[in-house]
Amino acid sequence: MEDISTHIRGVNAVLIRKWLSERFGQDTLDKICSKISPQACAMLREPDPNEWYPVSLTKEAYEAIDLELGATYPEALHDFGNYEVEQSVKGFLSFLAKFLTVQQLFKRAKAFWKSFNRGGGIETDPVVEEAGRKKSTVYILGSRIGQAGCKVLEGYIELLIAQTGVHDVKVVKKKCVNKGDTVCSWEVSWK
C-alpha cells in the first residue's frame, strides 16, 4: 500500500494566513474563504501551529488561492513556497544554512519532511555534474496536495536549495501525480 500524505502541520496554515495578510490584505483572505469549505476557512482564519490538518484542507486553500490570484499573479503560489522558506530559515538558521551543501540538505530531507507531514515522503537522486552545473532530481511521494500545491513545492525547493549559498538555481517539473504519474518530481540544478 502506498504511503499517502494525510496531514500537514499547522505551521503551514499559519504561514498561508500571514502571507495572504501581508502581501494581499484581509479582503483577499475573505475572498478565498468564500471559495472553500468552512473547515478550510477555519484553518486559515485561526490556524494552530501545533495542529495537524488534513491535506485536503490545504489543497482546498491552495486551489482557491490559485483561482483568486492566478489570473493576475500566476506565480503567487510559487511565491508562497519561497515565503515559507524565508519565514522558516531566519536569523541563526539562515546563517547555518549557508554552511550546508546541497548534498547535506538532501540527506536531512526525509527527517525534515516528517516534521511537517504525516505520511508521504521525499527522496533525491545523487548529485551529478553536467555542463558546469550540478543537478539532481527531487521526488515527492504520496502527495495529494494537487497541482496548486505542486507550485508551492516548486517555490519551496528552489529557495531552500538557494539558502545553501549556491547560485542560479533552476527547478523544472518532470512528473506529477495530478497528471497520472506515480510521483511528483523536479529536476533541480545550480552553480
Secondary structure as the mmCIF struct_conf table of DSSP 4:
data_model
#
loop_
_struct_conf.conf_type_id
_struct_conf.id
_struct_conf.beg_label_comp_id
_struct_conf.beg_label_asym_id
_struct_conf.beg_label_seq_id
_struct_conf.end_label_comp_id
_struct_conf.end_label_asym_id
_struct_conf.end_label_seq_id
STRN STRN1 HIS A 7 ARG A 9
TURN_TY1_P TURN_TY1_P1 GLY A 10 GLY A 10
HELX_RH_AL_P HELX_RH_AL_P1 VAL A 11 PHE A 24
HELX_RH_AL_P HELX_RH_AL_P2 GLN A 26 CYS A 33
TURN_TY1_P TURN_TY1_P2 SER A 34 LYS A 35
BEND BEND1 ILE A 36 ILE A 36
HELX_RH_AL_P HELX_RH_AL_P3 PRO A 38 ARG A 45
BEND BEND2 GLU A 46 GLU A 46
TURN_TY1_P TURN_TY1_P3 PRO A 49 ASN A 50
BEND BEND3 GLU A 51 GLU A 51
STRN STRN2 TRP A 52 PRO A 54
HELX_RH_AL_P HELX_RH_AL_P4 VAL A 55 LEU A 69
TURN_TY1_P TURN_TY1_P4 GLY A 70 THR A 72
TURN_TY1_P TURN_TY1_P5 PRO A 74 GLU A 75
HELX_RH_AL_P HELX_RH_AL_P5 ALA A 76 SER A 88
BEND BEND4 VAL A 89 VAL A 89
HELX_RH_AL_P HELX_RH_AL_P6 GLY A 91 ALA A 97
TURN_TY1_P TURN_TY1_P6 LYS A 98 PHE A 99
BEND BEND5 LEU A 100 LEU A 100
HELX_RH_AL_P HELX_RH_AL_P7 VAL A 102 PHE A 116
STRN STRN3 ASN A 117 ARG A 118
BEND BEND6 GLY A 119 GLY A 119
STRN STRN4 GLY A 121 THR A 124
HELX_LH_PP_P HELX_LH_PP_P1 ASP A 125 VAL A 127
STRN STRN5 VAL A 128 GLU A 130
TURN_TY1_P TURN_TY1_P7 ALA A 131 GLY A 132
STRN STRN6 ARG A 133 LEU A 141
BEND BEND7 GLY A 142 GLY A 142
BEND BEND8 ILE A 145 ILE A 145
HELX_RH_AL_P HELX_RH_AL_P8 GLY A 146 ALA A 162
TURN_TY1_P TURN_TY1_P8 GLN A 163 GLY A 165
BEND BEND9 ASP A 168 ASP A 168
STRN STRN7 LYS A 170 LYS A 175
HELX_RH_3T_P HELX_RH_3T_P1 VAL A 177 LYS A 179
TURN_TY1_P TURN_TY1_P9 GLY A 180 GLY A 180
BEND BEND10 THR A 182 VAL A 183
STRN STRN8 CYS A 184 TRP A 190
#
